[in-house]
Amino acid sequence: MSPIDSMKIDSSARAGGSFRTALGPLGNRQRLILVLLTLGRIAVGFCDLLVAAAMYLLFLLLQGRAFSHHLWLTPMTVLSAAVVTAVLVVLRGLLDLFSARSAFRQIQNLHTAFLLRLTEGYSRIQWGRFVECNRSELSARALQTTREAADFYHRCIELTSNLVIVAVMTAALVYQSLAAACALGFAVAAFYAGHWFLIRRRLQVAASSREISLRCLQRNLADMFSSGKEIRTYGNHDFFQERIRRQAERVAVNNLHVAFLPQFTRIAADQGAVLLFLFIVILVELRQGDLTRLLSLLVFYFVLSRRLLPLISQISLLAGQMDGSYENVKIVDLELNQCRMLRELALPSLLPDAGMVMQMAQVSFSFRGRETILRNVNLCMREGETIVLHGASGIGKSSLLNLIAGVSQPLTGVVRVDRASIAYVPQEITLLDDSIRNNLLFGLPQRSDEELMKALETARLDEFVAAQPLGLDTGVGDNGALFSGGERQRLGLARAFLRGGRLLLLDEATSALDEENQRQVLENLSASGKAILLVTHRVHTRALGHRVFRIEEGSLIEELDRELPTKEPASPAGVLC
């Protein structure tokens, strides 16, 4: 379980179903827009009420009856009443289209905002925390959870507006028939009491279980796709398929509950509302002796019920769906809060002295309270200098490079480096599922083909690219699946060269190259005037460095005698220039 997940468990209980949690992920402007959108949807309901009143008046006039309340806006002829009714119908339709489109657009914007905030938060949390997270789960939260969270606010708009409209229409029914309105209010209250006590809790449990099952399924899928070569070699497809089948069945069961429970309440509301309307019609007929007025009242009730019955059904469906999607709002809110708490604090940028590209003084490092990996490291690099760093696996070589690159931060000490001038090439090159051109640029502004080919020539990949039918526009596949390991590494080296930095950090970045290609690539990089810090396990590579260091028990030690690397060093504890 990731640290974010563990913190989430305790925070979820505190969050409960609070209104504050629902507002947490929203900014002030977003809250204001949601209020305005809700008012727009409410205005559509008022138009329905006006249409019903206009139809009521029209039918009275058609039967030769005069409206008892004379207002200066009240139509007094059949033609004027028909025109007013037609105008109100058109106005209602236009307002409905505009408000619905605005709501959908705002929800799309809200989803985009959640997606960007969450991905930025994940990318800026402390590196030690980030590497403990499951990447497939982070992707799922960024894509799916934010979508469901945004939908929650859309349902809030619709539910709130529907409730207000139903209340207004109920008030109109009270004006026409108090008994009918009381019957409607009692039925709705009884229905939602049943929903609250019988359905809501089950829906929340099902939604929470669905999120857990989905995360497990996504993790299993990611494991299977990333292990494709081994699975084909061992022929153990059945093992992975069985893992996926079990999780897929759990997801299916939870999806069924989340989808069916709101539908159950909707169907009950549908049929109950129809029966209730028939009861109201019977009640009105029994209480009204004037058949002419009864016909107008039935028209009034029909127009209202055409809107009121679907609203009651929709309210029940939205209430159930909101219980499920609210779980996603809590997740987004908690993730954003945790990302803020775990955000990597930006250290002040300290530039090295003239003639130097990097200086480290008394630097120590450890992962979150664990045993110290690096102790009191002192190191500097001159412009154009190549330093080779070696040592056993897990001894702290990559951690040292991470400190220089700003990926990690030291416990103590100072790192002086212009991080805008650093290029970093790890052993496992990450490539975009895109063209060679875009993998070289990797976020840089557009460069000429000559500049790109020059970078490829430095990495000895220019002939390979030139031989491709599409040249620089050749696709590399999923994380470079269409390229060999050596080609991926050389593409990563060309990418780093193209950035034009003064300091190049290579973490086993030439391990997939043969000895001759490695030598020529490193000579090309060194000839460009870049300072190079090379982490390697290869013994022959040490001869390519101006200086060679190794890490032992957290200390950086310079090897002064290249031929006798095991000789006791002349100056322990690291060397400044």
C-alpha positions as CSV (number, residue, x, y, z in Angstrom):
1,M,0.0,0.0,0.0
2,S,1.3,3.4,-1.0
3,P,1.8,6.1,1.7
4,I,-0.9,8.1,0.1
5,D,-3.3,5.2,0.4
6,S,-2.4,4.6,4.1
7,M,-3.0,8.2,4.9
8,K,-6.3,8.1,3.0
9,I,-7.8,5.4,5.2
10,D,-7.7,7.6,8.3
11,S,-8.7,10.7,6.5
12,S,-11.7,9.1,4.7
13,A,-13.4,8.4,8.1
14,R,-13.0,12.0,9.1
15,A,-14.2,13.3,5.7
16,G,-17.5,11.4,6.1
17,G,-20.2,12.9,3.9
18,S,-19.4,16.5,4.9
19,F,-20.3,19.4,2.7
20,R,-16.9,20.8,3.2
21,T,-15.3,17.8,1.5
22,A,-17.5,18.3,-1.6
23,L,-16.4,21.9,-1.8
24,G,-12.7,21.1,-1.1
25,P,-11.5,20.4,-4.6
26,L,-13.2,23.5,-6.0
27,G,-11.9,27.0,-6.3
28,N,-14.0,30.1,-5.6
29,R,-14.6,30.8,-9.3
30,Q,-15.6,27.2,-9.9
31,R,-18.1,27.4,-7.0
32,L,-19.6,30.6,-8.4
33,I,-20.0,29.1,-11.8
34,L,-21.7,26.0,-10.4
35,V,-24.2,28.2,-8.5
36,L,-24.9,30.2,-11.7
37,L,-25.4,27.0,-13.7
38,T,-27.8,25.7,-11.0
39,L,-29.8,28.9,-11.2
40,G,-30.0,28.5,-15.0
41,R,-31.4,25.0,-14.6
42,I,-33.9,26.3,-12.0
43,A,-35.0,29.0,-14.5
44,V,-35.9,26.2,-16.9
45,G,-38.3,24.8,-14.3
46,F,-39.9,28.3,-13.8
47,C,-40.5,28.4,-17.5
48,D,-42.3,25.0,-17.2
49,L,-44.5,26.5,-14.5
50,L,-45.2,29.6,-16.7
51,V,-46.1,27.3,-19.6
52,A,-48.5,25.3,-17.4
53,A,-50.1,28.6,-16.2
54,A,-50.4,29.9,-19.8
55,M,-52.0,26.6,-21.0
56,Y,-54.4,26.8,-18.0
57,L,-55.4,30.3,-19.1
58,L,-55.7,29.4,-22.7
59,F,-58.1,26.6,-22.0
60,L,-60.2,28.8,-19.8
61,L,-60.4,31.4,-22.7
62,L,-61.2,28.6,-25.2
63,Q,-64.2,27.7,-23.1
64,G,-65.4,31.3,-22.8
65,R,-64.3,31.6,-19.2
66,A,-62.5,34.8,-18.0
67,F,-59.4,34.5,-15.7
68,S,-60.4,35.7,-12.2
69,H,-57.1,37.5,-11.5
70,H,-56.6,40.5,-13.9
71,L,-53.0,41.6,-14.2
72,W,-51.8,43.9,-16.9
73,L,-49.6,41.1,-18.4
74,T,-52.5,38.6,-18.5
75,P,-53.6,37.8,-22.1
76,M,-57.3,38.5,-22.5
77,T,-57.9,36.8,-25.8
78,V,-57.4,33.3,-27.2
79,L,-54.9,34.6,-29.8
80,S,-52.8,36.5,-27.4
81,A,-52.8,33.6,-24.9
82,A,-51.7,31.2,-27.7
83,V,-48.9,33.6,-28.7
84,V,-47.7,34.0,-25.2
85,T,-47.8,30.2,-24.7
86,A,-45.8,29.7,-27.9
87,V,-43.2,32.3,-26.9
88,L,-42.8,30.7,-23.5
89,V,-42.4,27.2,-25.0
90,V,-39.7,28.5,-27.4
91,L,-38.0,30.4,-24.6
92,R,-38.0,27.4,-22.4
93,G,-36.5,25.2,-25.1
94,L,-33.7,27.7,-25.8
95,L,-33.0,28.2,-22.1
96,D,-32.9,24.5,-21.6
97,L,-30.4,24.0,-24.5
98,F,-28.2,26.9,-23.3
99,S,-28.1,25.9,-19.7
100,A,-27.5,22.2,-20.4
101,R,-24.7,23.0,-22.8
102,S,-23.1,25.4,-20.3
103,A,-23.3,22.7,-17.6
104,F,-21.7,20.0,-19.7
105,R,-18.9,22.4,-20.8
106,Q,-18.2,23.4,-17.2
107,I,-18.1,19.8,-16.1
108,Q,-15.6,19.1,-18.9
109,N,-13.5,22.0,-17.7
110,L,-13.7,20.8,-14.2
111,H,-12.5,17.3,-15.2
112,T,-9.6,18.9,-17.0
113,A,-8.7,21.0,-14.0
114,F,-8.9,18.0,-11.7
115,L,-6.7,16.0,-14.1
116,L,-4.1,18.8,-14.4
117,R,-4.0,19.5,-10.6
118,L,-3.7,15.8,-9.7
119,T,-1.0,15.0,-12.3
120,E,1.0,18.1,-11.3
121,G,0.6,17.1,-7.6
122,Y,1.9,13.6,-8.3
123,S,4.8,14.9,-10.3
124,R,5.9,17.2,-7.5
125,I,5.7,15.0,-4.5
126,Q,8.9,13.9,-2.8
127,W,10.8,11.4,-4.9
128,G,11.0,8.9,-2.1
129,R,7.2,8.9,-1.8
130,F,6.6,8.9,-5.6
131,V,8.7,5.8,-6.2
132,E,6.6,3.9,-3.6
133,C,3.3,4.6,-5.5
134,N,1.9,2.2,-8.1
135,R,2.0,4.1,-11.5
136,S,-1.0,2.3,-12.9
137,E,-3.1,3.4,-9.9
138,L,-1.9,7.0,-10.3
139,S,-2.9,6.9,-14.0
140,A,-6.3,5.5,-13.1
141,R,-7.0,8.1,-10.5
142,A,-5.9,10.9,-12.9
143,L,-8.2,9.6,-15.7
144,Q,-11.2,7.8,-14.2
145,T,-11.5,9.1,-10.6
146,T,-11.3,12.7,-11.8
147,R,-14.0,12.0,-14.4
148,E,-16.4,10.5,-11.8
149,A,-15.6,13.4,-9.4
150,A,-16.5,16.0,-12.0
151,D,-19.7,14.1,-12.8
152,F,-20.6,14.4,-9.1
153,Y,-20.9,18.2,-9.5
154,H,-23.0,17.8,-12.6
155,R,-25.4,15.6,-10.6
156,C,-25.3,18.2,-7.8
157,I,-26.5,20.9,-10.3
158,E,-29.2,18.7,-11.6
159,L,-30.3,17.4,-8.2
160,T,-30.4,20.9,-6.6
161,S,-32.3,22.5,-9.5
162,N,-34.7,19.5,-9.7
163,L,-35.5,19.8,-6.0
164,V,-36.2,23.5,-6.2
165,I,-38.4,23.0,-9.3
166,V,-40.3,20.2,-7.6
167,A,-40.8,22.5,-4.6
168,V,-42.1,25.3,-6.7
169,M,-44.4,23.0,-8.7
170,T,-45.6,21.6,-5.4
171,A,-46.4,25.1,-4.3
172,A,-48.4,25.6,-7.5
173,L,-50.3,22.4,-6.7
174,V,-51.0,23.8,-3.2
175,Y,-52.4,26.9,-4.8
176,Q,-54.8,24.8,-6.9
177,S,-55.4,21.9,-4.5
178,L,-53.9,21.6,-1.0
179,A,-54.9,18.0,-0.6
180,A,-53.2,17.0,-3.8
181,A,-50.0,18.8,-2.8
182,C,-50.0,17.2,0.7
183,A,-50.4,13.8,-0.9
184,L,-47.5,14.5,-3.2
185,G,-45.3,15.8,-0.4
186,F,-46.0,12.8,1.8
187,A,-45.3,10.3,-1.0
188,V,-42.0,11.9,-1.9
189,A,-40.9,12.2,1.8
190,A,-41.7,8.5,2.4
191,F,-39.9,7.5,-0.8
192,Y,-36.7,9.3,0.1
193,A,-36.8,8.1,3.6
194,G,-36.8,4.6,2.3
195,H,-34.0,5.4,-0.1
196,W,-31.8,7.0,2.7
197,F,-32.2,4.1,5.1
198,L,-32.3,1.1,2.7
199,I,-30.4,2.0,-0.5
200,R,-27.8,4.7,0.3
201,R,-25.5,2.7,2.6
202,R,-25.4,-0.3,0.3
203,L,-24.6,2.0,-2.6
204,Q,-21.7,3.7,-0.8
205,V,-20.2,0.3,0.1
206,A,-20.6,-0.9,-3.4
207,A,-18.9,2.3,-4.8
208,S,-16.0,2.0,-2.4
209,S,-15.5,-1.7,-3.2
210,R,-15.6,-0.9,-6.9
211,E,-12.8,1.5,-6.5
212,I,-10.6,-1.0,-4.7
213,S,-11.4,-3.7,-7.3
214,L,-10.7,-1.4,-10.2
215,R,-7.3,-0.5,-8.7
216,C,-6.4,-4.2,-8.3
217,L,-7.5,-5.0,-11.8
218,Q,-5.5,-2.1,-13.3
219,R,-2.5,-3.2,-11.4
220,N,-2.8,-6.8,-12.7
221,L,-3.3,-5.6,-16.2
222,A,-0.2,-3.4,-16.0
223,D,1.8,-6.3,-14.6
224,M,0.7,-8.6,-17.4
225,F,1.4,-6.1,-20.2
226,S,4.9,-5.2,-18.8
227,S,5.8,-8.8,-18.5
228,G,4.9,-9.9,-22.0
229,K,8.2,-11.3,-22.9
230,E,8.6,-13.5,-19.8
231,I,4.9,-14.7,-20.1
232,R,5.5,-15.8,-23.7
233,T,8.8,-17.5,-22.7
234,Y,7.3,-19.4,-19.7
235,G,4.0,-20.0,-21.3
236,N,2.1,-19.1,-18.1
237,H,-0.7,-17.1,-19.7
238,D,-3.3,-18.9,-17.6
239,F,-1.8,-17.7,-14.4
240,F,-2.2,-14.0,-15.4
241,Q,-5.5,-14.6,-17.0
242,E,-6.8,-16.1,-13.8
243,R,-5.7,-13.1,-11.8
244,I,-7.5,-10.8,-14.2
245,R,-10.6,-13.0,-14.3
246,R,-11.0,-12.9,-10.5
247,Q,-10.6,-9.1,-10.3
248,A,-12.8,-8.6,-13.3
249,E,-15.6,-10.6,-11.7
250,R,-15.3,-8.5,-8.5
251,V,-15.5,-5.3,-10.5
252,A,-18.5,-6.7,-12.4
253,V,-20.4,-7.5,-9.2
254,N,-19.7,-4.0,-7.7
255,N,-20.6,-2.3,-11.0
256,L,-23.9,-4.2,-11.0
257,H,-24.7,-2.9,-7.5
258,V,-23.6,0.7,-8.3
259,A,-25.7,0.7,-11.6
260,F,-28.7,-1.3,-10.4
261,L,-29.5,0.3,-7.0
262,P,-30.1,3.8,-8.5
263,Q,-32.2,2.1,-11.3
264,F,-34.3,0.3,-8.6
265,T,-35.1,3.6,-6.9
266,R,-35.8,5.3,-10.3
267,I,-38.3,2.6,-11.3
268,A,-40.0,2.7,-8.0
269,A,-40.3,6.5,-8.3
270,D,-41.6,6.3,-11.8
271,Q,-44.4,4.0,-11.1
272,G,-45.2,5.6,-7.7
273,A,-45.4,9.0,-9.3
274,V,-47.8,7.8,-12.0
275,L,-50.1,6.2,-9.4
276,L,-49.9,9.4,-7.4
277,F,-50.9,11.5,-10.3
278,L,-53.9,9.3,-11.0
279,F,-54.8,9.7,-7.3
280,I,-54.5,13.5,-7.7
281,V,-56.8,13.5,-10.8
282,I,-59.4,11.4,-9.0
283,L,-59.2,13.7,-5.9
284,V,-59.6,16.8,-8.1
285,E,-62.5,15.4,-9.9
286,L,-64.3,14.5,-6.7
287,R,-63.7,18.0,-5.2
288,Q,-64.5,20.0,-8.3
289,G,-68.1,20.3,-9.5
290,D,-67.4,22.7,-12.4
291,L,-66.5,20.4,-15.4
292,T,-65.3,23.4,-17.4
293,R,-62.8,24.4,-14.7
294,L,-62.0,20.7,-14.2
295,L,-60.8,20.4,-17.8
296,S,-58.5,23.5,-17.4
297,L,-57.2,22.1,-14.1
298,L,-56.4,18.8,-15.8
299,V,-54.5,20.6,-18.5
300,F,-52.6,22.5,-15.8
301,Y,-51.8,19.2,-14.0
302,F,-50.9,17.5,-17.2
303,V,-48.4,20.1,-18.2
304,L,-46.9,20.1,-14.7
305,S,-46.8,16.4,-14.4
306,R,-45.1,16.1,-17.8
307,R,-42.2,17.8,-16.1
308,L,-42.8,16.8,-12.5
309,L,-42.9,13.0,-12.9
310,P,-39.6,12.8,-14.8
311,L,-38.1,15.1,-12.2
312,I,-39.1,12.9,-9.3
313,S,-37.7,9.9,-11.2
314,Q,-34.5,11.8,-12.0
315,I,-34.0,13.0,-8.5
316,S,-34.1,9.4,-7.2
317,L,-31.6,8.3,-9.8
318,L,-29.3,11.3,-9.2
319,A,-29.4,10.7,-5.5
320,G,-28.2,7.1,-5.9
321,Q,-25.6,8.0,-8.4
322,M,-24.2,10.9,-6.3
323,D,-23.7,8.5,-3.4
324,G,-21.4,6.5,-5.7
325,S,-19.6,9.3,-7.3
326,Y,-19.1,11.1,-4.0
327,E,-16.5,8.5,-3.1
328,N,-14.4,9.8,-6.0
329,V,-14.7,13.4,-4.8
330,K,-13.3,12.3,-1.5
331,I,-10.5,10.5,-3.2
332,V,-9.6,13.5,-5.4
333,D,-9.8,15.9,-2.4
334,L,-7.6,13.6,-0.2
335,E,-5.1,13.0,-3.0
336,L,-4.8,16.8,-3.6
337,N,-4.3,17.4,0.1
338,Q,-1.7,14.7,0.4
339,C,0.1,16.0,-2.6
340,R,0.3,19.4,-1.0
341,M,1.6,17.9,2.2
342,L,4.2,15.7,0.4
343,R,5.2,18.4,-2.1
344,E,9.0,18.7,-2.6
345,L,10.2,22.0,-1.3
346,A,12.2,24.0,-3.8
347,L,15.7,24.6,-2.5
348,P,17.4,27.9,-3.4
349,S,19.4,27.7,-6.6
350,L,23.1,28.0,-5.8
351,L,25.4,28.4,-8.7
352,P,29.0,26.9,-8.6
353,D,32.1,29.0,-8.7
354,A,33.6,30.1,-12.0
355,G,35.1,27.3,-14.0
356,M,33.0,24.7,-12.2
357,V,29.8,23.0,-13.3
358,M,29.0,21.4,-9.9
359,Q,30.1,21.5,-6.3
360,M,29.0,19.3,-3.4
361,A,30.0,20.1,0.2
362,Q,29.3,17.9,3.2
363,V,26.3,16.3,1.6
364,S,24.5,13.4,3.3
365,F,21.3,11.6,2.2
366,S,18.9,8.9,3.3
367,F,15.4,7.7,2.3
368,R,12.9,8.9,4.9
369,G,14.6,8.0,8.2
370,R,16.3,4.9,6.9
371,E,20.0,4.2,7.2
372,T,22.1,6.9,5.7
373,I,23.2,6.1,2.2
374,L,25.7,9.0,1.6
375,R,27.8,10.6,4.3
376,N,29.6,14.0,4.1
377,V,30.2,13.8,0.4
378,N,32.5,16.4,-1.1
379,L,32.9,16.6,-4.9
380,C,33.4,19.2,-7.6
381,M,33.5,19.0,-11.4
382,R,35.3,21.3,-13.8
383,E,34.0,22.3,-17.1
384,G,34.6,19.6,-19.7
385,E,35.8,17.1,-17.1
386,T,34.7,13.4,-17.2
387,I,34.4,11.7,-13.9
388,V,33.7,7.9,-13.5
389,L,31.8,6.7,-10.5
390,H,31.5,3.0,-9.6
391,G,30.6,0.8,-6.7
392,A,28.4,-2.1,-5.7
393,S,24.7,-2.1,-6.6
394,G,22.5,-0.2,-4.1
395,I,25.5,1.6,-2.6
396,G,24.2,5.1,-3.5
397,K,25.5,5.9,-7.0
398,S,22.1,6.8,-8.4
399,S,21.2,8.7,-5.3
400,L,24.2,10.9,-5.8
401,L,23.1,11.7,-9.3
402,N,19.5,12.3,-8.1
403,L,20.9,14.9,-5.6
404,I,22.8,16.7,-8.4
405,A,19.8,16.7,-10.7
406,G,17.5,18.0,-8.0
407,V,15.3,14.8,-8.1
408,S,16.1,14.3,-4.4
409,Q,17.2,16.7,-1.7
410,P,20.1,16.2,0.8
411,L,19.6,15.8,4.5
412,T,22.6,18.0,5.1
413,G,25.1,19.9,3.0
414,V,25.0,22.0,-0.1
415,V,24.8,21.2,-3.8
416,R,25.9,24.1,-6.1
417,V,24.8,23.5,-9.7
418,D,22.9,25.2,-12.4
419,R,20.1,22.7,-12.8
420,A,18.9,24.4,-16.0
421,S,22.2,23.2,-17.6
422,I,21.9,19.5,-16.6
423,A,20.9,16.6,-18.8
424,Y,20.2,13.2,-17.2
425,V,20.2,9.8,-18.9
426,P,19.1,6.8,-16.8
427,Q,19.9,3.2,-17.6
428,E,16.2,2.5,-18.4
429,I,15.4,5.1,-21.0
430,T,11.7,6.2,-21.0
431,L,10.5,6.8,-24.6
432,L,7.2,8.3,-25.7
433,D,5.0,6.2,-27.9
434,D,5.7,8.8,-30.7
435,S,8.2,9.6,-33.4
436,I,12.0,9.8,-33.1
437,R,11.7,13.5,-33.6
438,N,9.3,14.1,-30.7
439,N,11.4,11.8,-28.5
440,L,14.5,13.8,-29.2
441,L,12.7,17.1,-28.5
442,F,11.0,15.8,-25.4
443,G,9.3,19.2,-24.7
444,L,11.9,21.4,-26.3
445,P,10.8,24.0,-28.9
446,Q,11.0,22.9,-32.5
447,R,14.5,22.3,-33.8
448,S,15.8,21.9,-37.3
449,D,16.4,18.5,-38.9
450,E,20.1,19.3,-39.0
451,E,20.3,19.9,-35.3
452,L,18.4,16.7,-34.6
453,M,20.7,14.7,-36.9
454,K,23.7,16.2,-35.3
455,A,22.6,15.0,-31.9
456,L,21.9,11.5,-33.4
457,E,25.4,11.6,-35.0
458,T,26.9,12.2,-31.6
459,A,25.1,9.2,-30.2
460,R,26.1,7.2,-33.4
461,L,22.4,6.7,-34.3
462,D,22.3,8.9,-37.4
463,E,22.8,6.1,-39.9
464,F,20.1,4.0,-38.3
465,V,17.6,6.8,-38.5
466,A,18.5,7.8,-42.0
467,A,17.9,4.2,-43.1
468,Q,14.3,4.3,-41.9
469,P,11.6,5.0,-44.5
470,L,10.1,7.8,-42.4
471,G,13.4,9.1,-41.0
472,L,12.9,11.3,-38.0
473,D,9.2,10.7,-38.2
474,T,9.6,6.9,-37.6
475,G,7.6,5.7,-34.6
476,V,9.4,4.0,-31.7
477,G,6.5,2.0,-30.3
478,D,5.3,1.7,-26.7
479,N,8.3,2.9,-24.6
480,G,10.6,2.2,-27.6
481,A,9.4,-1.4,-28.0
482,L,10.4,-1.3,-31.7
483,F,14.0,-0.4,-30.9
484,S,16.8,-2.6,-29.3
485,G,18.2,-1.8,-25.9
486,G,21.3,-0.1,-27.4
487,E,19.2,2.0,-29.8
488,R,17.0,3.2,-27.0
489,Q,20.0,4.2,-24.9
490,R,21.6,6.0,-27.8
491,L,18.3,7.8,-28.5
492,G,18.3,8.9,-24.9
493,L,21.9,10.1,-25.2
494,A,21.0,12.1,-28.3
495,R,18.1,13.6,-26.5
496,A,20.4,14.7,-23.6
497,F,23.0,16.2,-26.1
498,L,20.3,18.1,-27.9
499,R,19.4,20.0,-24.7
500,G,22.8,21.7,-24.8
501,G,23.5,21.5,-21.1
502,R,27.0,21.9,-19.6
503,L,26.7,18.8,-17.3
504,L,25.7,15.4,-18.4
505,L,24.7,12.7,-15.8
506,L,24.9,9.2,-17.2
507,D,23.5,6.4,-14.9
508,E,24.6,3.2,-16.6
509,A,23.4,5.0,-19.8
510,T,25.8,3.0,-22.0
511,S,25.4,-0.4,-20.5
512,A,23.6,-1.8,-23.6
513,L,26.4,-0.6,-25.9
514,D,29.3,-2.7,-27.0
515,E,32.8,-1.5,-25.9
516,E,33.7,0.2,-29.1
517,N,30.4,2.1,-29.5
518,Q,30.5,3.1,-25.9
519,R,34.0,4.5,-26.2
520,Q,33.1,6.5,-29.4
521,V,29.9,7.9,-28.0
522,L,31.6,9.0,-24.8
523,E,34.4,10.6,-26.8
524,N,31.9,12.5,-28.9
525,L,30.1,13.7,-25.8
526,S,33.4,14.8,-24.2
527,A,34.6,16.5,-27.4
528,S,31.5,18.7,-27.2
529,G,32.9,20.3,-24.1
530,K,30.3,18.9,-21.7
531,A,31.3,17.8,-18.2
532,I,30.3,14.1,-17.7
533,L,29.6,12.2,-14.5
534,L,29.4,8.5,-15.6
535,V,28.1,5.8,-13.3
536,T,29.2,2.4,-14.6
537,H,30.0,-1.2,-13.6
538,R,32.4,-1.7,-16.5
539,V,36.0,-1.8,-15.5
540,H,37.4,-0.7,-18.9
541,T,35.2,2.4,-18.9
542,R,37.2,3.8,-15.9
543,A,40.1,4.6,-18.3
544,L,37.8,7.1,-20.1
545,G,37.5,9.4,-17.1
546,H,39.8,12.2,-15.9
547,R,39.1,11.0,-12.4
548,V,37.6,7.9,-10.9
549,F,35.6,7.6,-7.7
550,R,34.0,4.8,-5.9
551,I,31.4,4.7,-3.0
552,E,32.1,2.6,0.0
553,E,29.9,2.7,3.1
554,G,28.4,6.0,2.1
555,S,31.7,7.8,1.5
556,L,33.1,9.0,-1.8
557,I,36.7,7.9,-2.3
558,E,38.9,8.8,-5.2
559,E,41.1,6.2,-6.8
560,L,44.4,7.8,-7.5
561,D,46.0,4.7,-9.0
562,R,44.0,3.4,-11.9
563,E,46.0,0.2,-12.2
564,L,45.4,-0.7,-8.5
565,P,41.8,0.3,-7.8
566,T,41.8,-1.6,-4.5
567,K,44.8,0.3,-3.2
568,E,44.1,2.3,0.0
569,P,43.2,5.8,-1.2
570,A,45.5,8.7,-0.3
571,S,42.6,11.0,0.6
572,P,39.4,9.4,2.0
573,A,36.0,11.0,2.5
574,G,35.8,12.6,-1.0
575,V,37.9,15.1,-2.8
576,L,37.2,18.7,-3.8
577,C,39.2,20.1,-6.7
